[in-house]
């Protein structure tokens, strides 16, 4: 198990207050050292901000590309490689339209786009997110720019995984995201019963969660001398123990599912396995923030990529598992000629699941220029496992669902 990210949340203002990023860099450096001293490998430290739409407002929204470029330079000067500038917001429609140019102008900067809040599906913004995905695809020969964008449905603040991360306060905060699919793999290797594997996994997550929390509290209550001098210490928001994979079999959620007894993930039984793993996280005793569930990024998981290439795991399967898992659709490779009209129904389904089940979900879809369903992917990225482009069975909406007006969708009532 590793720490995928320590994410620092802040309000850097507009114009950019570079001292805020200096404070972020100082705290993250101390936090990284503290966790490494505790025996955890820390892969990245990151910054997430208040939504850029709120920072820039209607008057300055077209300056986002310049702001993102400036942010890139400032964060690198302070030891931060990745930043999320929050989501585009329905109250500022123009905020969606400027995201592709901002991603092109920056490096290591991520964005989201709100499709739905807790009760409302914003149809115009569902389409706007689909259009962003299509516009981002040709910025890189492999469609890699879409790694930096996710469409959000019912996602709250301070989730530490990117691209969903954003803040809503002037008070700085931090949260921890882990990479722990290997725990799920180990939990069901040779276990005879579901209860045995689930109890072991919950106990391991509790152990690590409490250790990570104790270190977080010590950073606040016993800051080093270098942090005490005028630095506003952040509050600790919690840990996202979503079972993030790494693209080898030992760190694969697909492998964990198959260890549980499903011959190949994508076959029936996979949904139950996803539910069991997510339930194990929810039972664990640690401060929860973010998604905390089964994470299924197709391109980041060696077994998921393999089963998708075989045609065993489909986009519909991944959508189905989103009903019981943590994050939704992630790094899904699609044909390069997919249209916004074809993506919109899929994004709408993600919204419907998020609102009816009262859970956060995202969609990070990756059309690959020049590729069609079944073609091999050729990414050269250490966090990706190459497979094949997945087929999307979708047609443009018609009738009432093809209108731009939003609609409310209440959560399912408890019995």
C-alpha positions in Angstrom: 0.0 0.0 0.0 1.2 3.5 -0.9 -0.1 7.0 -0.4 -1.1 8.2 -3.9 -1.4 11.8 -2.9 -1.4 14.3 -0.1 -3.7 16.9 -1.4 -3.7 20.5 0.0 -6.8 22.6 -0.5 -6.7 26.3 -0.7 -8.0 29.6 -2.1 -5.2 31.1 -4.2 -7.3 34.1 -5.3 -7.3 36.0 -8.5 -4.9 37.5 -9.3 -2.9 34.5 -8.2 -1.5 34.9 -4.7 1.8 33.0 -5.0 2.4 33.1 -1.2 -0.6 30.7 -0.8 1.3 28.2 -3.0 4.4 28.8 -1.0 2.5 27.9 2.1 1.1 24.9 0.4 4.5 23.7 -0.8 6.0 24.2 2.7 3.2 22.1 4.4 3.3 19.4 1.7 7.0 19.0 2.1 6.7 18.5 5.8 3.7 16.2 5.4 5.6 14.0 2.8 8.5 13.7 5.1 6.3 12.8 8.1 4.5 10.0 6.2 7.8 8.7 4.7 9.2 8.5 8.2 6.2 6.5 9.2 7.0 3.9 6.5 4.7 5.1 3.6 5.8 5.8 0.1 4.3 9.1 -1.0 3.9 9.2 -4.8 2.7 12.8 -5.2 1.8 16.0 -3.4 -0.9 18.1 -5.0 -2.8 21.3 -4.6 -6.6 21.7 -5.2 -8.3 25.1 -5.2 -11.7 26.8 -5.0 -13.4 26.5 -8.3 -11.8 28.6 -11.0 -15.3 29.8 -12.0 -15.6 31.4 -8.5 -12.1 32.7 -8.5 -12.3 34.4 -11.9 -16.0 35.1 -12.2 -17.8 36.2 -15.3 -15.6 39.2 -15.8 -12.3 37.3 -16.0 -13.3 33.8 -17.0 -11.7 34.1 -20.5 -8.3 34.6 -18.7 -8.4 31.0 -17.4 -5.7 29.8 -19.9 -3.3 32.5 -18.8 -4.2 31.9 -15.1 -3.6 28.1 -15.5 -0.2 28.7 -17.2 0.8 31.0 -14.4 -0.4 28.4 -11.9 1.8 25.8 -13.6 4.9 27.9 -13.1 4.1 28.9 -9.5 3.3 25.4 -8.3 6.5 23.9 -9.8 8.6 26.5 -8.0 7.1 25.2 -4.8 7.6 21.5 -5.3 4.1 20.7 -6.5 3.7 18.7 -9.8 -0.1 18.5 -10.0 -2.9 20.9 -9.3 -6.7 20.9 -9.7 -8.4 24.2 -10.3 -11.8 22.8 -9.5 -14.9 22.4 -11.7 -16.8 24.6 -14.2 -20.1 25.5 -12.6 -23.6 25.7 -14.1 -24.1 29.3 -13.0 -21.3 30.3 -15.3 -21.8 28.4 -18.6 -18.8 30.0 -20.2 -16.6 28.3 -17.6 -17.0 25.0 -19.5 -16.0 26.4 -22.8 -12.6 27.7 -21.7 -11.4 24.4 -20.1 -9.8 22.9 -23.3 -7.7 25.9 -24.0 -6.6 26.1 -20.4 -5.5 22.4 -20.4 -3.6 23.1 -23.6 -1.9 26.1 -22.1 -0.8 24.4 -18.8 1.0 21.3 -17.6 -0.2 19.1 -14.7 -3.3 21.2 -14.2 -6.7 19.3 -13.9 -10.3 20.5 -14.1 -13.8 19.1 -13.6 -17.2 20.1 -14.9 -20.3 19.9 -12.7 -23.1 17.9 -14.5 -25.3 17.4 -11.5 -25.4 18.5 -7.9 -27.2 16.7 -5.1 -30.7 17.0 -6.7 -30.5 18.6 -10.1 -29.3 17.2 -13.4 -28.1 20.2 -15.5 -28.7 18.9 -19.1 -27.0 21.8 -20.7 -23.9 21.1 -18.6 -24.0 17.4 -19.3 -23.7 18.3 -23.0 -21.1 20.9 -22.2 -18.9 18.2 -20.5 -19.4 15.9 -23.5 -18.2 18.7 -25.8 -15.2 19.3 -23.6 -14.2 15.6 -23.9 -14.5 15.7 -27.7 -12.5 19.0 -27.9 -9.7 17.7 -25.7 -9.2 14.5 -27.6 -7.2 15.9 -30.6 -4.9 17.9 -28.4 -2.7 14.8 -28.1 -2.2 11.9 -30.6 -3.3 9.5 -27.9 -6.1 11.6 -26.5 -4.1 12.0 -23.3 -5.4 15.5 -22.6 -8.6 14.0 -21.3 -6.7 12.5 -18.4 -6.9 16.1 -17.0 -10.7 16.4 -17.1 -13.6 14.6 -15.4 -17.4 15.2 -15.5 -18.8 15.4 -11.9 -22.1 14.2 -10.6 -23.0 14.9 -6.9 -19.3 15.2 -5.9 -18.6 17.1 -2.7 -15.6 19.2 -1.8 -12.2 18.0 -0.5 -12.1 14.6 -2.2 -8.3 14.1 -2.7 -8.3 12.1 -5.9 -7.9 14.1 -9.2 -9.6 15.4 -11.3 -12.5 15.6 -8.9 -10.7 17.6 -6.1 -11.9 21.1 -5.2 -12.3 23.4 -2.2 -15.0 25.7 -1.0 -13.4 27.7 1.8 -10.7 30.3 2.5 -9.5 28.0 5.3 -6.8 25.7 4.0 -7.3 21.9 4.4 -5.7 18.7 3.4 -6.7 15.1 2.7 -4.9 11.8 1.8 -5.6 9.5 -1.1 -4.2 6.0 -1.1 -3.2 3.4 -3.6 -4.2 0.1 -2.0 -5.6 -2.3 -4.6 -2.9 -4.7 -3.4 -4.7 -5.0 -0.1 -7.8 -6.2 -1.9 -5.8 -8.7 -3.9 -4.2 -10.1 -0.8 -7.5 -10.2 1.1 -8.9 -12.9 -1.1 -5.9 -14.9 -1.9 -6.6 -18.4 -0.5 -9.5 -17.2 1.6 -12.3 -19.7 2.0 -15.2 -17.4 2.7 -16.3 -13.9 1.8 -16.5 -13.0 5.5 -12.9 -14.0 6.1 -11.6 -11.9 3.3 -13.8 -8.9 4.0 -12.9 -8.9 7.7 -9.2 -9.1 6.9 -9.5 -6.2 4.4 -11.5 -4.0 6.8 -9.0 -4.6 9.6 -6.0 -3.7 7.3 -7.8 -0.5 6.1 -8.6 0.4 9.7 -5.0 -0.1 10.8 -3.5 2.0 8.0 -6.3 4.6 8.2 -5.7 5.2 11.8 -2.0 5.4 11.3 -2.4 7.9 8.5 -4.8 9.9 10.6 -2.5 10.0 13.6 0.3 11.4 11.4 -2.2 14.0 10.0 -3.1 15.2 13.5 0.5 15.5 14.6 1.2 17.7 11.6 -1.5 20.1 12.9 -0.9 19.8 16.7 2.9 19.6 16.6 4.0 21.5 13.5 7.7 21.9 12.9 9.4 25.3 13.6 9.5 26.1 9.9 5.7 25.8 9.7 4.9 27.7 12.8 6.3 30.9 11.5 3.2 32.7 10.2 1.7 29.7 8.4 -2.0 29.1 8.7 -2.2 25.4 9.4 -4.7 23.4 7.4 -7.5 21.3 8.8 -7.5 17.6 8.2 -10.5 16.4 6.1 -9.9 12.7 6.0 -8.7 9.8 3.8 -10.1 8.4 0.6 -9.4 4.7 0.7 -10.7 4.0 -2.7 -8.9 0.8 -4.0 -6.8 2.6 -6.5 -4.8 0.2 -8.7 -1.4 0.3 -10.4 -1.0 -1.4 -13.8 0.4 -4.7 -12.7 -1.4 -7.8 -11.6 -0.4 -7.5 -7.9 -2.1 -4.1 -7.7 -5.2 -4.8 -9.8 -8.8 -4.6 -8.7 -9.6 -6.9 -11.5 -7.2 -9.4 -10.0 -8.9 -9.0 -6.6 -12.3 -9.7 -8.1 -11.0 -12.8 -9.8 -9.3 -13.9 -6.6 -12.8 -13.8 -5.1 -14.0 -16.4 -7.5 -15.2 -14.6 -10.6 -13.4 -16.3 -13.6 -13.0 -13.0 -15.4 -14.1 -9.5 -14.3 -17.0 -8.5 -16.5 -18.8 -11.8 -16.0 -21.8 -12.1 -13.6 -20.6 -12.1 -10.0 -18.4 -9.0 -10.6 -21.1 -6.7 -9.3 -21.3 -8.6 -6.1 -17.5 -8.6 -5.7 -17.4 -4.8 -6.2 -20.1 -4.4 -3.6 -18.3 -6.6 -1.1 -15.0 -4.7 -1.5 -16.7 -1.3 -1.2 -18.6 -2.5 1.9 -15.3 -3.5 3.5 -14.0 0.1 3.1 -17.2 1.5 4.5 -16.9 -0.8 7.6 -13.4 0.4 8.4 -12.8 2.9 11.2 -11.0 6.0 9.8 -12.1 9.5 8.8 -13.8 9.1 5.4 -13.7 11.7 2.7 -14.2 11.5 -1.0 -15.3 8.2 -2.8 -14.0 5.3 -0.7 -14.9 2.5 -2.9 -14.1 0.1 -5.7 -12.1 2.1 -8.3 -12.3 0.8 -11.9 -9.9 2.9 -14.1 -9.7 0.7 -17.2 -6.3 2.0 -18.4 -4.7 2.1 -14.9 -5.4 -1.6 -14.1 -3.7 -4.4 -15.9 -6.5 -7.0 -15.5 -9.3 -4.5 -16.3 -7.4 -3.4 -19.5 -7.0 -7.1 -20.4 -10.6 -8.0 -19.9 -11.7 -4.9 -21.8 -9.5 -5.9 -24.7 -11.0 -9.4 -24.7 -14.5 -7.9 -24.8 -15.5 -9.4 -21.5 -15.6 -6.1 -19.7 -17.8 -3.5 -21.4 -18.6 0.1 -20.8 -22.1 -1.0 -19.7 -20.5 -3.3 -17.2 -18.4 -0.5 -15.7 -21.5 1.7 -15.6 -23.4 -1.1 -13.8 -20.6 -1.5 -11.2 -20.8 2.3 -10.6 -24.1 1.5 -8.8 -22.2 -0.2 -5.9 -18.6 1.1 -6.3 -16.8 4.3 -5.5 -15.9 6.5 -8.4 -17.7 5.8 -11.6 -16.2 5.6 -15.1 -12.5 6.3 -15.3 -9.9 6.3 -18.0 -12.2 4.5 -20.5 -10.6 4.4 -24.0 -13.1 5.2 -26.7 -13.1 5.6 -30.4 -11.6 8.9 -31.6 -14.6 9.8 -33.8 -17.1 9.6 -30.9 -19.4 12.6 -30.8 -20.7 14.8 -28.0 -24.2 13.6 -28.9 -23.1 10.0 -28.3 -21.3 10.7 -25.1 -24.2 12.7 -23.6 -26.5 9.7 -22.9 -23.7 7.9 -21.1 -22.9 10.9 -18.9 -26.6 11.3 -18.2 -26.7 7.7 -16.9 -23.8 8.5 -14.6 -25.8 11.5 -13.2 -28.9 9.3 -12.7 -27.0 6.8 -10.6 -25.3 9.5 -8.6 -28.5 11.2 -7.7 -30.8 8.3 -7.1 -28.2 6.5 -5.0 -27.0 9.7 -3.3 -23.4 9.0 -4.0 -20.5 10.9 -5.9 -19.6 9.6 -9.3 -17.4 10.9 -12.1 -16.7 10.1 -15.7 -13.2 10.4 -17.2 -13.5 9.3 -20.8 -10.7 9.2 -23.3 -11.5 9.2 -27.0 -8.3 8.3 -28.9 -7.8 10.1 -32.3 -7.6 7.8 -35.3 -8.6 4.7 -33.2 -11.8 2.7 -33.5 -13.3 0.1 -31.2 -11.0 -2.9 -31.0 -7.8 -1.1 -31.9 -4.8 -1.4 -29.6 -3.9 1.6 -27.3 -0.3 2.8 -27.4 0.1 5.0 -24.3 3.6 5.5 -22.9 2.8 6.3 -19.4 3.9 4.4 -16.3 0.4 4.6 -14.7 -1.4 3.1 -17.8 -1.8 -0.5 -19.0 -2.4 -0.7 -22.7 -5.4 -2.6 -24.0 -7.9 -1.9 -26.7 -10.4 0.8 -27.5 -13.8 -0.1 -26.0 -17.1 0.0 -27.9 -19.7 2.6 -26.9 -23.3 1.5 -27.7 -24.9 4.9 -27.8 -27.1 7.1 -30.0 -28.1 10.7 -29.6 -31.0 11.5 -27.3 -34.4 12.6 -28.6 -37.6 13.9 -27.1 -37.8 15.3 -23.6 -34.3 14.1 -22.7 -32.9 16.1 -25.7 -33.9 19.4 -24.1 -31.4 21.8 -22.5 -33.4 22.4 -19.4 -32.4 20.6 -16.2 -34.5 18.4 -14.0 -34.6 17.3 -10.4 -34.0 13.7 -9.4 -34.6 12.8 -5.7 -32.6 10.1 -3.9 -34.3 6.8 -3.4 -36.4 6.9 -0.2 -35.4 4.5 2.6 -38.0 2.0 3.6 
